[in-house]
Amino acid sequence: MTTTVSTPTALIGDYQLDVAHTTLGFVARHAMVTKVRGRFTEFEGTVHIDENLAGSTVNVVIKVGSIDTRQEARDAHLRSNDFLAIDQYPEITFRSTDVARSTDDAVTITGDLTIRGVTKPVTFDLEYTGSATDPFGNHRVGFEGSTVINRKDWGVNWNAALETGGVLVSEKVMLEFDVSAIKLS
């Protein structure tokens, strides 16, 4: 027996990510002692919220050259062939393949993440943080969540051994999402 999960009518529709109020970020351990946080500042994305939640979709395209860790030398290294190889792979993409309710206020999204030309499935939960009409008449929805990936699964293999043991950059990277999307008319 198939069960459909309905979506509140006010949320149904097509949305565009609001780049000025959305953060697509990441966290990786550095030198085994601290975490480095970064984000991408140039991206675009659409969300379709369907009455039947399973019919919903998420599509995001990130400009890799917009990576920002607040240190230009590190950002340049991350753009290089050692890491993201932006000359050959200028974009990271995500295309959802499944959306399902996980709790009353969260959805589980599964989709194809492409980094450096390698596409792998990822799954993560997004918590619904609310909706509102802003002073300019835009209807907004918000979601936040995260997931952990192993960067080596996407061919991001560079590292350096430390004298005290361990490596300079962790293999595990947490991807963080804090999303504001504006409903299209």
CORDA-V241963 format. One record per run of one state. SS is the DSSP state (H for helix, E for strand, - for the rest). FROM is the first residue (numbers start at 1). LEN is the number of residues. If there is no record, write none. Layout:
ss=SS from=FROM len=LEN
ss=SS from=FROM len=LEN
This chain:
ss=- from=1 len=5
ss=E from=6 len=1
ss=- from=7 len=2
ss=H from=9 len=3
ss=- from=12 len=1
ss=E from=13 len=5
ss=- from=18 len=1
ss=H from=19 len=3
ss=- from=22 len=1
ss=E from=23 len=8
ss=- from=31 len=3
ss=E from=34 len=7
ss=- from=41 len=2
ss=E from=43 len=7
ss=- from=50 len=2
ss=E from=52 len=1
ss=H from=53 len=3
ss=- from=56 len=1
ss=E from=57 len=7
ss=H from=64 len=3
ss=E from=67 len=2
ss=- from=69 len=3
ss=H from=72 len=8
ss=- from=80 len=11
ss=E from=91 len=13
ss=- from=104 len=2
ss=E from=106 len=10
ss=- from=116 len=2
ss=E from=118 len=16
ss=- from=134 len=5
ss=E from=139 len=12
ss=H from=151 len=4
ss=- from=155 len=6
ss=E from=161 len=1
ss=- from=162 len=5
ss=E from=167 len=1
ss=- from=168 len=1
ss=E from=169 len=15
ss=- from=184 len=2
